[in-house]
Amino acid sequence: MVQGLRDESLRADTATQIRTFRELLAGRLAEDQAAGKLRADADPKAIAETFAALMDGLLLHLMADPGFDPVSATTALVAMLRPRTDERAR
């Protein structure tokens, strides 16, 4: 990422890869939403953008602090996105 600040070609390639990942993730989240696995009021595109950024942040924290547990943070975030039990019954 830092090298991309100096190398426009690398930055463009990285941006394309990140954009593709977000688009694929948004598609998957939309499928999950249609299947009732994601809150009905959630925005799949916005969630995909947030998840992609959070994953980068979690990786940064893990690199800086090898004792950091990204699993518990990720699990908590995913739990917030799932429909409540009463929403699934509708």
trRosetta pair geometry for C-beta under 8 A, 3 or more apart (Angstrom, degrees):
i j d omega theta_ij theta_ji phi_ij phi_ji
1 4 5.5 -49 -156 25 33 118
1 5 7.6 43 147 -26 58 91
1 14 6.9 151 -101 -173 62 161
2 5 5.9 -40 -169 13 42 114
2 6 7.9 19 145 0 63 100
3 6 6.0 -67 -165 44 46 101
3 7 5.6 -2 153 17 82 119
3 10 5.8 -36 117 112 99 160
4 7 6.0 -73 -118 62 33 83
4 10 4.7 -130 -101 110 71 99
4 11 3.7 120 -177 -84 96 72
4 14 5.2 -54 -97 18 149 146
5 11 7.0 103 -66 -80 25 124
7 10 3.9 45 101 18 117 116
7 11 6.4 164 90 -17 61 84
8 11 5.5 -54 -145 36 32 115
8 12 6.3 33 156 -21 66 105
9 12 5.8 -53 -149 34 29 110
9 13 6.5 28 153 -17 63 106
10 13 5.7 -54 -147 37 32 111
10 14 6.2 32 155 -19 66 107
11 14 5.8 -57 -147 38 29 110
11 15 6.2 31 154 -21 65 107
12 15 5.7 -52 -145 35 30 113
12 16 6.5 33 154 -21 63 104
13 16 5.7 -54 -151 33 31 112
13 17 6.5 29 152 -17 64 105
14 17 5.7 -55 -149 37 33 111
14 18 6.2 29 155 -16 67 107
15 18 5.8 -56 -144 39 30 109
15 19 6.1 32 156 -21 65 109
16 19 5.7 -55 -144 37 28 112
16 20 6.3 29 156 -20 63 107
17 20 5.8 -54 -147 35 29 111
17 21 6.4 31 154 -20 63 105
18 21 5.7 -53 -150 35 32 113
18 22 6.4 31 153 -18 65 105
18 52 6.4 109 -167 178 90 138
19 22 5.8 -55 -150 36 31 110
19 23 6.4 30 153 -19 65 107
20 23 5.7 -55 -147 37 31 111
20 24 6.3 29 156 -16 65 107
21 24 5.9 -58 -148 38 29 109
21 25 6.1 26 156 -17 65 111
21 52 6.0 126 107 -112 115 121
22 25 5.7 -58 -145 41 29 111
22 26 6.1 33 156 -22 65 107
22 45 7.8 56 160 -156 102 65
22 48 4.7 117 -163 139 71 111
22 49 5.7 39 -145 -84 130 58
22 52 5.0 -51 -84 -36 92 151
23 26 5.7 -52 -145 34 29 112
23 27 6.5 32 154 -20 61 104
23 48 7.5 118 -64 146 15 156
24 27 5.7 -54 -153 33 32 114
24 28 6.5 29 151 -16 65 106
25 28 5.7 -54 -149 37 34 111
25 29 6.2 34 153 -19 67 106
25 48 4.0 146 98 -134 107 106
25 51 6.3 -143 164 75 151 134
25 52 6.8 180 32 -57 157 98
26 29 5.6 -54 -144 38 31 112
26 30 6.3 36 153 -22 64 103
26 44 4.7 109 -161 137 71 97
26 45 4.6 32 -134 -97 137 54
26 47 7.5 139 -108 65 71 81
26 48 3.8 -80 -64 -16 78 155
27 30 5.7 -53 -149 33 30 112
27 31 6.6 32 151 -18 63 103
27 44 7.7 114 -55 153 13 139
28 31 5.6 -52 -153 34 34 113
28 32 6.4 34 149 -18 66 105
29 32 5.5 -51 -147 38 35 113
29 33 6.2 41 151 -24 66 103
29 38 5.8 85 -170 -83 77 167
29 42 7.5 -103 168 122 117 127
29 44 3.8 162 99 -140 112 97
29 47 5.6 176 -159 81 164 127
29 48 5.9 -144 5 -58 140 95
30 33 5.5 -49 -147 33 32 115
30 34 6.5 34 153 -19 63 103
30 44 4.3 -60 -61 -38 75 174
31 34 5.8 -54 -150 36 31 111
31 35 6.4 21 153 -11 64 110
32 35 5.7 -63 -148 44 32 107
32 37 4.1 -81 -172 74 88 114
32 38 4.4 82 113 -21 102 112
33 36 7.8 55 -179 -63 29 17
33 37 7.2 -90 -68 59 25 68
33 38 4.0 -58 -81 67 69 115
33 39 7.5 -32 -121 69 93 37
33 40 6.9 122 -167 -110 96 41
33 42 6.3 -142 -102 66 123 107
33 44 6.0 -107 -14 -63 138 113
36 83 6.5 -51 179 5 72 149
36 88 5.9 98 167 -130 119 74
37 82 7.1 -52 178 -127 58 80
37 83 7.5 -143 -164 4 14 102
38 42 5.3 -89 156 49 103 144
38 44 7.3 70 124 -87 161 89
38 47 7.9 -152 -162 39 134 173
38 81 5.9 -28 -140 157 81 101
38 82 7.2 -78 -110 -109 39 40
38 83 7.2 85 127 -35 11 87
39 42 4.3 106 71 -27 94 106
39 81 6.0 -123 -1 -173 103 53
39 82 7.1 100 -45 134 81 11
39 83 5.3 148 -93 -83 56 66
39 87 7.1 -2 -126 141 69 167
40 83 7.0 49 -17 -98 79 116
40 87 6.9 -153 -2 -173 108 124
42 47 5.8 18 175 -44 113 137
42 81 6.2 55 -99 -152 152 89
43 46 3.9 43 94 22 118 114
43 47 6.3 161 82 -17 61 86
44 47 5.7 -58 -142 39 28 111
44 48 6.2 32 159 -23 65 105
45 48 5.8 -53 -149 33 29 112
45 49 6.6 28 153 -17 62 104
46 49 5.7 -53 -151 35 33 112
46 50 6.3 31 152 -17 66 107
47 50 5.6 -56 -146 39 33 111
47 51 6.0 34 155 -20 68 107
47 81 6.7 87 -140 -120 140 134
48 51 5.8 -52 -142 37 29 111
48 52 6.3 32 158 -21 63 105
49 52 5.9 -54 -149 33 28 111
49 53 6.6 22 155 -12 62 108
50 53 5.9 -61 -151 41 30 107
50 54 6.0 29 154 -19 67 111
51 54 5.6 -57 -142 40 30 111
51 55 6.2 35 158 -25 66 103
51 77 7.8 145 -106 140 82 139
52 55 5.9 -51 -150 30 28 112
52 56 6.9 28 151 -16 60 102
53 56 5.8 -53 -156 34 35 112
53 57 6.5 33 148 -17 66 107
54 57 5.4 -55 -148 40 36 113
54 58 6.1 38 154 -21 69 103
54 77 6.9 125 159 -120 164 169
55 58 5.7 -49 -143 36 32 111
55 59 6.4 34 154 -20 63 104
56 59 5.8 -55 -151 35 30 112
56 60 6.5 33 151 -20 64 105
57 60 5.5 -52 -149 34 34 114
57 61 6.4 33 153 -17 66 103
58 61 5.7 -53 -149 37 34 111
58 62 6.3 34 152 -20 66 106
58 68 8.0 -176 -164 137 69 130
58 70 4.3 90 -179 -132 119 121
58 73 6.3 -178 -110 86 117 138
58 74 6.9 29 -107 -59 164 99
59 62 5.6 -54 -146 37 32 112
59 63 6.3 32 155 -19 66 105
59 70 7.8 26 -67 -92 42 155
60 63 5.8 -54 -147 35 30 109
60 64 6.3 19 156 -11 64 111
61 64 5.9 -63 -145 43 29 105
61 65 5.9 -31 173 37 69 104
61 68 4.9 -168 140 -175 99 171
61 70 7.1 141 77 -81 113 97
62 65 7.0 -80 -126 66 20 65
62 66 7.1 52 -178 -111 62 38
62 68 5.2 -129 -95 74 53 119
62 70 5.6 -38 -63 -38 120 122
64 68 7.7 48 71 -15 76 139
65 68 4.2 88 93 -32 105 107
69 72 4.9 44 115 10 116 106
69 73 7.2 149 102 -8 69 89
70 73 5.6 -61 -154 44 46 112
70 74 5.8 44 152 -21 77 110
71 74 5.9 -60 -145 40 28 108
71 75 6.1 30 157 -22 65 109
72 75 5.7 -51 -142 36 30 114
72 76 6.4 33 157 -21 62 105
73 76 6.0 -56 -152 34 28 111
73 77 6.6 26 153 -17 63 108
74 77 5.8 -57 -150 37 33 111
74 78 6.3 31 155 -17 67 107
75 78 5.9 -55 -146 38 29 109
75 79 6.3 34 155 -24 63 107
76 79 5.7 -54 -150 32 29 115
76 80 6.9 33 152 -22 61 102
77 80 5.9 -53 -158 27 34 112
77 81 7.1 26 150 -16 63 106
78 81 5.8 -62 -158 34 38 110
78 82 6.9 44 150 -32 68 99
79 82 5.9 -46 -152 18 37 114
83 87 3.8 -125 -177 89 110 126
83 88 5.1 139 99 -56 128 79
84 87 4.8 98 54 1 74 104
84 88 7.5 -139 94 -8 42 85
85 88 5.9 -53 -156 28 35 113
85 89 7.1 36 151 -23 63 102
86 89 5.8 -48 -156 25 39 115
86 90 7.7 51 149 -31 61 94
87 90 6.0 -44 -166 11 42 115
